[in-house]
């Protein structure tokens, strides 16, 4: 995730986006862990409630 947030020599990172920079002014390991945990909690309900759809129906 940090590679997308931080600038590289070829491309600007998401941290250059004004809105993202206001929400997350600096990317660090603590923020990465918190974002990962939040994403897991948000997506867990969708994953647990999903079902396999059979295309043969």
Biotite code that builds the C-alpha atoms (Angstrom):
import biotite.structure as struc

atoms = struc.array([
    struc.Atom([0.000, 0.000, 0.000], chain_id="A", res_id=1, res_name="UNK", atom_name="CA", element="C"),
    struc.Atom([2.819, 2.383, 0.773], chain_id="A", res_id=2, res_name="UNK", atom_name="CA", element="C"),
    struc.Atom([4.111, 2.098, -2.802], chain_id="A", res_id=3, res_name="UNK", atom_name="CA", element="C"),
    struc.Atom([0.794, 3.479, -4.106], chain_id="A", res_id=4, res_name="UNK", atom_name="CA", element="C"),
    struc.Atom([0.691, 6.252, -1.517], chain_id="A", res_id=5, res_name="UNK", atom_name="CA", element="C"),
    struc.Atom([4.259, 7.508, -1.807], chain_id="A", res_id=6, res_name="UNK", atom_name="CA", element="C"),
    struc.Atom([5.705, 9.112, -4.927], chain_id="A", res_id=7, res_name="UNK", atom_name="CA", element="C"),
    struc.Atom([8.050, 7.171, -7.167], chain_id="A", res_id=8, res_name="UNK", atom_name="CA", element="C"),
    struc.Atom([10.509, 8.519, -9.689], chain_id="A", res_id=9, res_name="UNK", atom_name="CA", element="C"),
    struc.Atom([8.048, 7.832, -12.537], chain_id="A", res_id=10, res_name="UNK", atom_name="CA", element="C"),
    struc.Atom([4.597, 8.486, -11.077], chain_id="A", res_id=11, res_name="UNK", atom_name="CA", element="C"),
    struc.Atom([3.087, 10.677, -8.388], chain_id="A", res_id=12, res_name="UNK", atom_name="CA", element="C"),
    struc.Atom([1.640, 8.744, -5.474], chain_id="A", res_id=13, res_name="UNK", atom_name="CA", element="C"),
    struc.Atom([-1.884, 8.976, -4.116], chain_id="A", res_id=14, res_name="UNK", atom_name="CA", element="C"),
    struc.Atom([-0.457, 11.113, -1.312], chain_id="A", res_id=15, res_name="UNK", atom_name="CA", element="C"),
    struc.Atom([-0.199, 13.950, -3.854], chain_id="A", res_id=16, res_name="UNK", atom_name="CA", element="C"),
    struc.Atom([-3.992, 13.984, -4.177], chain_id="A", res_id=17, res_name="UNK", atom_name="CA", element="C"),
    struc.Atom([-5.211, 16.968, -2.136], chain_id="A", res_id=18, res_name="UNK", atom_name="CA", element="C"),
    struc.Atom([-8.134, 15.118, -0.546], chain_id="A", res_id=19, res_name="UNK", atom_name="CA", element="C"),
    struc.Atom([-6.119, 12.020, 0.364], chain_id="A", res_id=20, res_name="UNK", atom_name="CA", element="C"),
    struc.Atom([-3.286, 14.163, 1.737], chain_id="A", res_id=21, res_name="UNK", atom_name="CA", element="C"),
    struc.Atom([-5.777, 15.942, 4.019], chain_id="A", res_id=22, res_name="UNK", atom_name="CA", element="C"),
    struc.Atom([-7.194, 12.672, 5.342], chain_id="A", res_id=23, res_name="UNK", atom_name="CA", element="C"),
    struc.Atom([-3.864, 10.841, 5.619], chain_id="A", res_id=24, res_name="UNK", atom_name="CA", element="C"),
    struc.Atom([-1.029, 13.385, 5.694], chain_id="A", res_id=25, res_name="UNK", atom_name="CA", element="C"),
    struc.Atom([1.647, 10.736, 6.145], chain_id="A", res_id=26, res_name="UNK", atom_name="CA", element="C"),
    struc.Atom([1.683, 6.999, 5.426], chain_id="A", res_id=27, res_name="UNK", atom_name="CA", element="C"),
    struc.Atom([3.285, 4.775, 8.045], chain_id="A", res_id=28, res_name="UNK", atom_name="CA", element="C"),
    struc.Atom([3.108, 1.205, 9.305], chain_id="A", res_id=29, res_name="UNK", atom_name="CA", element="C"),
    struc.Atom([0.571, 2.062, 12.021], chain_id="A", res_id=30, res_name="UNK", atom_name="CA", element="C"),
    struc.Atom([-1.778, 3.605, 9.457], chain_id="A", res_id=31, res_name="UNK", atom_name="CA", element="C"),
    struc.Atom([-1.314, 0.614, 7.138], chain_id="A", res_id=32, res_name="UNK", atom_name="CA", element="C"),
    struc.Atom([-2.256, -1.800, 9.919], chain_id="A", res_id=33, res_name="UNK", atom_name="CA", element="C"),
    struc.Atom([-5.298, 0.265, 10.934], chain_id="A", res_id=34, res_name="UNK", atom_name="CA", element="C"),
    struc.Atom([-6.490, 0.523, 7.309], chain_id="A", res_id=35, res_name="UNK", atom_name="CA", element="C"),
    struc.Atom([-6.071, -3.219, 6.810], chain_id="A", res_id=36, res_name="UNK", atom_name="CA", element="C"),
    struc.Atom([-8.020, -4.039, 9.977], chain_id="A", res_id=37, res_name="UNK", atom_name="CA", element="C"),
    struc.Atom([-10.829, -1.638, 9.064], chain_id="A", res_id=38, res_name="UNK", atom_name="CA", element="C"),
    struc.Atom([-11.068, -3.065, 5.547], chain_id="A", res_id=39, res_name="UNK", atom_name="CA", element="C"),
    struc.Atom([-11.264, -6.567, 7.006], chain_id="A", res_id=40, res_name="UNK", atom_name="CA", element="C"),
    struc.Atom([-14.110, -5.605, 9.344], chain_id="A", res_id=41, res_name="UNK", atom_name="CA", element="C"),
    struc.Atom([-16.039, -3.789, 6.619], chain_id="A", res_id=42, res_name="UNK", atom_name="CA", element="C"),
    struc.Atom([-15.673, -6.554, 4.039], chain_id="A", res_id=43, res_name="UNK", atom_name="CA", element="C"),
    struc.Atom([-16.153, -9.476, 6.442], chain_id="A", res_id=44, res_name="UNK", atom_name="CA", element="C"),
    struc.Atom([-19.958, -9.196, 6.433], chain_id="A", res_id=45, res_name="UNK", atom_name="CA", element="C"),
    struc.Atom([-20.072, -9.171, 2.634], chain_id="A", res_id=46, res_name="UNK", atom_name="CA", element="C"),
    struc.Atom([-17.761, -12.159, 2.395], chain_id="A", res_id=47, res_name="UNK", atom_name="CA", element="C"),
    struc.Atom([-19.637, -14.163, 5.017], chain_id="A", res_id=48, res_name="UNK", atom_name="CA", element="C"),
    struc.Atom([-22.993, -13.313, 3.424], chain_id="A", res_id=49, res_name="UNK", atom_name="CA", element="C"),
    struc.Atom([-21.948, -14.181, -0.103], chain_id="A", res_id=50, res_name="UNK", atom_name="CA", element="C"),
    struc.Atom([-22.933, -17.341, -1.887], chain_id="A", res_id=51, res_name="UNK", atom_name="CA", element="C"),
    struc.Atom([-21.724, -19.193, -4.944], chain_id="A", res_id=52, res_name="UNK", atom_name="CA", element="C"),
    struc.Atom([-23.936, -18.687, -7.995], chain_id="A", res_id=53, res_name="UNK", atom_name="CA", element="C"),
    struc.Atom([-24.223, -21.589, -10.415], chain_id="A", res_id=54, res_name="UNK", atom_name="CA", element="C"),
    struc.Atom([-24.169, -20.419, -14.042], chain_id="A", res_id=55, res_name="UNK", atom_name="CA", element="C"),
    struc.Atom([-25.976, -23.592, -15.176], chain_id="A", res_id=56, res_name="UNK", atom_name="CA", element="C"),
    struc.Atom([-29.292, -22.490, -13.663], chain_id="A", res_id=57, res_name="UNK", atom_name="CA", element="C"),
])
